[in-house]
Amino acid sequence: MTPDQPPGPAERRGGPLIVTEDEDLLDDLLRLCAAAGATPEVAHGVARGRSPGWASAPLVIVGADCAPRLCGAGRRDGVVLVARCADDRQLWRLAVTVGAERVLVLPGGESWLVDRIADAVEGAGPAAVTVGVIGGSGGAGASTLACALALTAARAGRRTVLVDADPLGGGLDVLLGGEKEEGLRWPAFAESRGRMGGDALEEALPRLHSLRVLSWDRGDAVAIPPQAMRAVMAAARRRGGAVVVDLPRRLDEAVVEALAQIDLGLLVVPTELRAVAAARRVAALVRTVLPDVRVVTRGSPGPHTGRAAELSPQETARLLGLPLAGELDWEPGLSGELARGAPPGANTRGPLRHFGTAFWERVLPETAGPEADSARAGLGRGTGGGSHEG
């Protein structure tokens, strides 16, 4: 596997095995499997687990009507006993008989069962490490950093999803040079509710530079319904790896939903007094939902441009009352590289790439490699050294 070819979507496992002769219960279970995006195998009259799918199915759903005849079936994990009416004593006795992990009475347990079916089919694992990037002031370069972090994670072999949560940002697919790539954008998910399959989301999105990107199109839609944000973020995290979210500098219901599923926030702040004053307000808003917010300082292009740094990175973080995650040195020529279609962080010797590599090496140590070793050698200040413009 090369750094530019991260693992694709995991192979979808087979559907659950349903064991019941109750036609009404079977109708309910087939409906719930369809809601979870699963195609089940149905076994009628199975006894003692003598179905080809008993041992191999990722989940076995046993109707209370068939549970008595499964006495002595080979014990296995992932068995759920389901009934349409509650007789607590009898159900729990049957659960012990078949070795069920849970007893479920419909319709009350439908939502749980849909999630359990989907997890079984997709293969539940650790949730993705999710990082939100937000500018402390206008033009801080949060979108550039978000793209660079996602690109670096993907090139390190991590399954990576980049989410553009800023409807007014112009579209991250444009910044990555992929506005013409096929795949769904935000408006296609506006009506999303409830649970969404992680693999289905991943396969629907454009694949740009070894990562999946959920961006905005060039239409007039400028809002993300909070239910859609909740569903999309949960699906992206469910696939594991890394999720990077480019956040707007405001707090609406959709942004609150995104922040609720983010592990770590990076506040990008130029080392200028005015930028710090603006960043204090942004940080106060974000921290009402996300406690772990850290500062990434953005260096100035230098005194010859008339934009010399007014503050040190440490002083910037101190004034904001937040920990310093790292410093982004200015990256000369970045604007020209972007104009030529190179994505942020493409320059292997550039500060952006070094910052991203060092950041993920600390957050996800298993991604460490030669690039991480190189970046670590240049550290000694915060989480990483890197850069970006604009």
C-alpha positions in Angstrom: 0.0 0.0 0.0 1.5 3.4 -1.0 1.0 6.5 1.0 -1.4 7.9 -1.7 -3.5 4.8 -1.6 -5.2 4.5 1.8 -7.5 1.6 2.5 -10.8 1.8 0.7 -14.1 1.0 2.2 -14.1 -2.3 4.1 -15.8 -5.2 2.5 -19.4 -5.3 3.6 -20.1 -8.3 5.7 -23.1 -10.6 5.1 -26.5 -9.7 6.6 -28.0 -11.0 9.8 -29.7 -14.4 10.2 -33.4 -14.2 11.2 -34.9 -17.2 12.8 -38.7 -17.0 13.2 -41.9 -18.5 11.8 -44.0 -15.7 13.0 -45.0 -13.9 9.8 -45.9 -10.6 11.5 -42.6 -10.6 13.4 -40.7 -11.4 10.2 -42.3 -8.5 8.4 -41.2 -6.2 11.2 -37.7 -7.6 11.2 -37.4 -7.3 7.4 -38.5 -3.7 7.6 -35.8 -3.0 10.2 -33.1 -4.7 8.2 -34.0 -2.6 5.2 -33.8 0.6 7.4 -30.3 -0.5 8.4 -29.3 -1.2 4.8 -28.9 -5.0 5.4 -30.1 -8.0 3.4 -30.9 -10.8 5.9 -31.0 -14.5 5.5 -34.3 -16.0 6.8 -34.3 -19.5 8.4 -37.6 -21.2 8.9 -37.8 -24.2 11.2 -34.2 -24.2 12.2 -33.4 -26.5 15.2 -30.2 -26.5 17.3 -28.6 -23.9 15.1 -28.5 -26.2 12.1 -28.6 -23.3 9.6 -25.5 -22.6 7.5 -25.7 -19.0 8.7 -25.8 -19.7 12.4 -22.0 -19.6 13.0 -21.1 -17.2 10.1 -23.8 -14.5 10.3 -22.6 -11.2 12.0 -25.8 -11.2 14.0 -28.6 -13.7 14.7 -32.1 -12.4 15.5 -34.2 -15.1 17.1 -38.0 -14.8 17.4 -39.4 -15.9 20.7 -41.5 -18.5 18.8 -38.4 -20.4 17.6 -36.3 -20.0 20.7 -37.4 -23.2 22.5 -36.3 -25.4 19.7 -32.8 -23.8 19.7 -31.9 -25.4 23.0 -28.5 -26.9 22.6 -27.5 -24.8 19.6 -23.8 -23.9 19.4 -23.1 -20.9 21.6 -22.0 -17.8 19.8 -21.8 -14.0 20.3 -24.3 -11.7 18.7 -27.7 -13.3 19.3 -30.7 -11.1 20.0 -34.0 -12.5 21.2 -37.0 -10.6 19.8 -40.7 -10.8 20.7 -43.8 -8.7 19.9 -45.3 -8.9 23.4 -43.7 -8.9 26.9 -43.7 -11.9 29.2 -40.6 -11.0 31.2 -40.2 -14.3 33.0 -40.6 -16.5 29.9 -38.5 -14.2 27.6 -35.5 -14.2 30.0 -35.7 -18.0 30.4 -35.6 -18.3 26.6 -32.7 -15.8 26.4 -30.6 -18.0 28.7 -31.5 -21.0 26.6 -30.2 -19.5 23.4 -27.4 -17.4 24.9 -28.9 -14.1 23.8 -27.0 -10.9 24.5 -30.2 -8.9 24.7 -34.0 -9.4 25.0 -36.0 -7.0 22.8 -39.7 -6.3 22.7 -41.0 -4.6 19.6 -41.9 -1.9 18.7 -40.2 -0.2 21.7 -36.7 -1.5 20.8 -36.8 -0.8 17.0 -34.3 2.0 17.1 -31.8 0.0 19.1 -32.2 -3.0 16.8 -31.6 -0.9 13.6 -28.4 0.4 15.0 -27.3 -3.1 16.1 -28.0 -4.6 12.7 -26.1 -1.8 11.0 -23.1 -2.1 13.3 -23.0 -5.9 12.8 -23.1 -5.6 9.0 -20.6 -2.7 8.8 -18.3 -4.2 11.5 -18.2 -1.9 14.6 -14.8 -0.6 15.6 -13.2 2.4 17.2 -14.8 5.7 16.1 -12.7 8.0 14.0 -10.5 10.6 15.7 -12.4 13.8 14.8 -10.7 17.2 14.6 -12.4 20.5 14.0 -10.6 23.5 12.6 -11.9 27.0 13.0 -10.4 30.4 12.2 -10.0 32.8 15.1 -10.4 35.7 12.7 -11.2 36.3 9.1 -8.5 35.0 6.7 -6.8 33.0 9.4 -6.5 30.0 7.0 -8.5 27.4 8.8 -9.8 25.9 5.5 -6.2 25.5 4.3 -5.1 23.8 7.5 -8.2 21.5 7.5 -7.4 20.3 3.9 -3.7 19.8 4.8 -4.5 17.8 7.9 -6.9 15.6 6.0 -4.5 15.1 3.1 -1.6 14.2 5.6 -3.8 11.7 7.4 -4.8 10.0 4.2 -1.3 9.8 2.9 -0.3 8.2 6.2 -2.7 5.3 5.3 -5.6 6.4 7.4 -9.2 6.2 6.2 -10.0 10.0 6.1 -13.1 12.1 5.6 -13.0 15.9 5.2 -16.2 17.6 6.1 -16.9 21.2 4.9 -19.3 22.6 7.6 -19.1 26.2 6.3 -21.7 26.9 3.6 -20.2 30.3 2.9 -16.6 29.1 2.5 -16.7 28.5 -1.3 -16.3 24.7 -1.1 -13.3 22.7 0.0 -13.5 20.7 -3.3 -12.5 23.9 -5.1 -9.5 24.3 -2.7 -8.5 20.8 -3.5 -9.0 21.2 -7.2 -11.8 18.7 -7.4 -14.9 20.8 -8.0 -15.7 18.7 -11.2 -15.2 15.3 -9.5 -18.3 13.2 -9.4 -19.9 12.5 -6.1 -22.5 13.9 -3.7 -22.3 17.3 -2.0 -24.2 18.7 1.0 -27.5 19.4 -0.7 -27.9 15.7 -1.4 -27.9 15.0 2.4 -30.2 17.8 3.5 -33.1 15.4 4.2 -31.0 12.9 6.0 -32.4 11.7 9.3 -31.6 9.0 11.8 -28.8 6.5 11.1 -26.8 6.6 7.9 -24.5 3.8 6.8 -20.8 4.8 7.1 -19.7 2.8 4.1 -22.6 4.2 2.0 -21.6 7.7 2.9 -18.0 7.1 2.1 -18.8 5.5 -1.3 -21.1 8.4 -2.2 -18.5 11.2 -1.7 -15.9 12.4 -4.2 -12.5 10.9 -3.7 -9.9 13.6 -3.9 -6.2 13.1 -3.2 -6.8 9.7 -1.4 -9.5 11.1 0.9 -13.3 11.5 0.8 -14.6 15.0 0.8 -18.1 16.3 1.7 -18.2 19.8 0.3 -20.7 22.3 -1.0 -21.8 22.7 -4.6 -22.3 26.0 -6.4 -26.0 26.1 -5.7 -28.0 28.5 -3.5 -28.3 26.3 -0.4 -26.5 27.9 2.6 -27.8 25.9 5.5 -27.3 22.4 6.9 -30.3 21.0 8.8 -29.1 19.9 12.3 -30.5 16.4 11.8 -28.5 16.0 8.6 -25.3 17.2 10.3 -25.9 14.7 13.1 -26.5 11.8 10.8 -23.5 12.6 8.5 -21.0 13.2 11.3 -22.0 10.0 13.1 -21.7 8.0 9.8 -18.3 9.5 9.0 -17.0 8.7 12.5 -18.4 5.2 12.5 -15.9 4.1 9.8 -12.9 4.8 12.0 -9.7 6.6 10.9 -9.7 10.3 10.9 -12.4 13.0 10.3 -11.4 16.6 9.8 -14.2 19.3 9.9 -13.8 22.8 8.6 -16.0 24.9 10.9 -17.5 28.4 10.3 -16.9 31.3 12.7 -20.4 31.2 14.0 -22.6 28.9 16.2 -25.9 27.7 14.7 -27.8 24.4 15.4 -25.9 22.5 12.7 -22.5 23.7 14.0 -23.5 22.7 17.6 -24.3 19.2 16.2 -20.9 19.0 14.6 -19.0 20.2 17.7 -20.8 17.6 19.8 -19.1 14.9 17.8 -15.6 16.5 17.6 -12.8 15.3 19.9 -10.4 18.2 19.5 -10.8 21.7 18.2 -7.9 23.7 16.6 -8.3 27.5 16.7 -6.1 29.1 14.0 -4.9 32.5 15.2 -2.5 34.9 13.5 0.1 36.3 15.9 -1.5 39.8 15.9 -3.3 41.7 18.6 -6.4 42.3 16.6 -6.6 38.6 15.6 -6.3 37.6 19.2 -9.2 39.9 20.2 -11.4 38.3 17.6 -10.3 34.8 18.5 -11.3 35.3 22.1 -14.9 35.7 21.1 -14.8 32.7 18.8 -13.2 30.5 21.4 -15.8 31.5 24.0 -18.6 30.4 21.6 -16.9 27.1 20.7 -16.0 26.1 24.2 -19.7 26.2 25.3 -20.0 22.9 23.3 -16.4 21.6 22.8 -14.2 21.8 26.0 -10.9 20.8 24.3 -9.9 23.7 22.1 -6.2 24.4 21.4 -4.4 27.2 19.6 -2.5 26.9 16.4 -0.7 30.2 15.7 -0.2 31.3 12.2 3.1 33.1 11.5 3.4 36.3 9.4 5.1 36.5 6.0 7.9 38.7 7.6 8.8 42.3 8.3 9.7 43.0 4.6 5.9 42.7 3.8 4.9 45.1 6.6 3.2 42.2 8.5 5.7 41.3 11.1 4.5 39.2 14.1 3.3 41.3 17.0 3.2 38.4 19.5 5.0 35.2 20.1 3.0 31.9 19.8 3.3 31.4 23.6 2.0 34.9 24.3 -0.9 34.4 21.8 -1.9 31.2 23.6 -1.6 32.9 27.0 -3.8 35.8 26.1 -6.4 33.4 24.9 -6.1 31.2 27.9 -5.8 28.0 25.8 -3.1 25.4 25.3 -0.7 25.9 22.3 -1.1 23.0 19.9 1.6 24.2 17.5 2.9 26.9 15.2 2.3 27.4 11.5 5.2 29.1 9.9 4.5 31.1 6.8 4.8 28.9 3.6 6.2 31.0 0.8 4.7 30.2 -2.6 1.7 28.5 -1.3 -0.7 30.7 -3.2 1.0 29.9 -6.4 0.9 26.2 -5.7 -2.8 26.3 -5.0 -3.4 28.3 -8.2 -1.6 25.5 -10.1 -4.0 22.9 -8.6 -1.7 21.5 -5.9 -3.7 20.8 -2.7 -2.6 22.3 0.7 0.2 20.2 2.2 1.3 18.7 -1.1 4.8 20.2 -0.8 6.7 17.4 1.1 9.2 19.9 2.4 6.7 22.6 3.3 5.7 23.6 6.8 2.1 22.5 6.2 3.1 18.9 5.5 5.5 18.9 8.5 2.8 20.3 10.8 0.2 17.7 9.7 2.6 14.8 9.9 3.7 15.7 13.4 0.2 16.4 14.6 -1.2 13.0 13.5 1.9 11.2 14.8 1.0 12.5 18.2 -2.8 12.0 18.0 -2.6 8.7 16.1 0.8 7.2 17.0 0.3 4.2 14.8 0.7 6.5 11.7 4.3 7.3 12.6 6.7 6.8 9.7 9.7 8.5 8.0 7.8 11.8 7.6 6.8 11.8 11.2 10.4 11.2 12.3 11.5 14.2 10.1 8.7 16.4 11.5 9.5 15.4 15.1 13.1 16.4 14.7 12.0 19.9 13.9 9.6 20.2 16.8 10.2 21.3 20.3 7.4 23.8 20.2 3.8 22.7 20.6 2.3 19.9 18.6 3.8 20.7 15.2 5.5 23.1 13.0 3.7 24.0 9.8 2.3 26.8 7.8 -0.2 28.2 5.4 -1.4 31.4 3.8 -4.7 33.1 3.5 
